[in-house]
Amino acid sequence: MGLRGKSRRRVETGEEFGPWLARQLKLAGKTQAELADELKLTRAAVSAWITGRSTPRPTVMADIAHALGTDVGTVHTRTTDTQAGLPVTWYHRPGYPDGGRDLGNAAAFAFDADVQVLARETCQNSLDERLTENGRPVKVRYTLHELTGEALDAFREAILWNDLFPHYSAVSETAGNQKVGRVVDAGVRDMYEKGRLVLLRVDDYNASGLIGDDYADGKFAAVVRRQLDSLKSGPGAGGSYGLGKATLWATSALGLVLINSTLSVPHEGRTERRVIGRLELPWREVDGESYAGPAWFGRPDPDSPGARVARSWWADEETVDRLHLTRENDEPGTSFLIVGAHDVAGLAANSSDPDDGFVDEEGDEDTRDINTMHARLVEALGRDFWAAMTGGGSKLPRLEVSVRALRNGKEVVAEQQVDPSVEQPARTRALRAHYEGTTVDRLTEAGQVAARSVPLKLPLSGGARGTFGTHQATLLVTEAEGDRDGAKNRMHSLRGNRMTVKRTVVPRLPNNTNPFQAVLLVGEAAGETAPFAKEAEEFLRAAEPPEHDRWGQTEELTLRWSPSAYRRINALTAEANNAVRQLVARPKRSSGEGGEALRKALTVRTRPKAKTPTGPVVPVLDGLDATVGDGGEWQITGEVSIPRGDEIVPMVPVAQLDVRSGGRPRLDWAELTGVEGCEAKDGTLRFTPGARRATFRGTTDVTSHPVRTTLTRLVVELRAGKGGDA
């Protein structure tokens, strides 16, 4: 059985009779003349119904129902199509006539099978599609549902698994030659060998839904029919590449996603239960026929040649229930059901040793554990969307998120509302103080939030020299809440949709700094009335890569502004870091200055002196700040934490390029220097005895870069040993 939440249903008025009847005739393969003959009426009478000039009498409705092979209630309400004619089925795109082969959807290769990446991309899309007229937040719910036994059998029957199986078998036969094939083969084997299937459903409410035609420009076609079609409006939107939706299919080991959408704007006179499925497989050959890749689960389109192309259909409640797509109410929005969800990245993230992964009862690494996926979803949503879930003063939250886990319809992990004040208490306090107008100029007491304006000088477009205008971003700083905020002394940067874009460490902090958290609000996040807010929003949106996890040089930034436009962002970061250092530095004062509250806020709590351990200790890299120099070199500043010990192991900083697959190319250092607490010699950092923290700086050798720096990401590691042995 499918999932049924608390239901609040309205009585649907149904589609206008004329368009509804015209579509039913197409589905049934009848002409107007043939219907008129069966009803013993003139063709003109049927034509008048189709064009809306008249409607049939109630007694004629029964005759129409008989002719269409349905009940009279369906003809009266017109909230669904008749079941006569063309049934719901799978349509597989035929192979290309020129013999070309696609061995997977390239867009899906941009992302790993990672529920945290899925949460970031899907929640961002829901924020972008939020209905703003009513002022309410968009509500997003993530449901993990493990099916076994009869529940699994019933679901496979509902998705016509027997029709799909030959295609999966064909992919499995060539799995060794294809990355996608290997993933799909593992997903099918897991379902049969373990007797289970994990569904991950993402529902949003108070969102626009997949409006628009099946094929023409619109949100439906952008998501279901096309690749790299973003169709996002306004500079404040989070997405811009059209890649985010690919995470849905990347998270499915079977490459299968089912969709049920309630529309904010009627299509074909209806809004509820617009259903379709899309399957992403590589090229395959089944029974002598070649197939290009994607397939769609829907009703054959009578307007297509031979009615072979599948389009969305208006499903009844029983059908969406069997497909596990029942929505809890009639609010607009969309439900995405990921079939065969897995979390490969979650396994690696929770295991420090590649040979020490999660192990299930069969002795295999388990990427489908719903308890682990539940915890990782909550963590990611709280980390990336705490600001969108925070309100204060006249500002209302834009987002509500919850996560739950079921097994065969029974609750395994109770629905958990993601609370930003629990997941990110310090940052939530800072943003709320900003909204409520209670910030201060300088931190003098515990719990305060200091605010500063930080300039972003926007360049002229088209490569022209000069400044278009200066946008004032807002910097917020407050004390850290122990370990509850995660790593301390970090700055979260975000723009209009209130999703965290950058998470960076603030470098070169004074030794007497108390732990803090900082937030940088840029663009419309700084306030719609902030100078040049929309222009800053557009500039920064162009500076984001598909992952939307940083601001830097991109091809769009180069084409629309200039190759050096990213330096304006580097200058913003430098200004923000300087402002943080000024706000958190403890002023020197005499022993008699300040009250008790000030003393608590500005002094480090003393702890009993720990016994110094014997033997060597290994320093840890716990902060990194990196920029790209004028010559294309990486310029980095590293912060190192040193455990207490009587011998400190020398460490070698290693710079590598982050790549999506294969080994990371290593870069050479053009310069490596110790700044504080260490010295650099022959590529090795040697630390000052007794030091607890150290800082070093490095510049990479551009001649060792295999590709242009602006197209890469940098990874820096500390490795024990000498430079020549690392």
Disulfide bonds with the S-S distance in Angstrom:
none
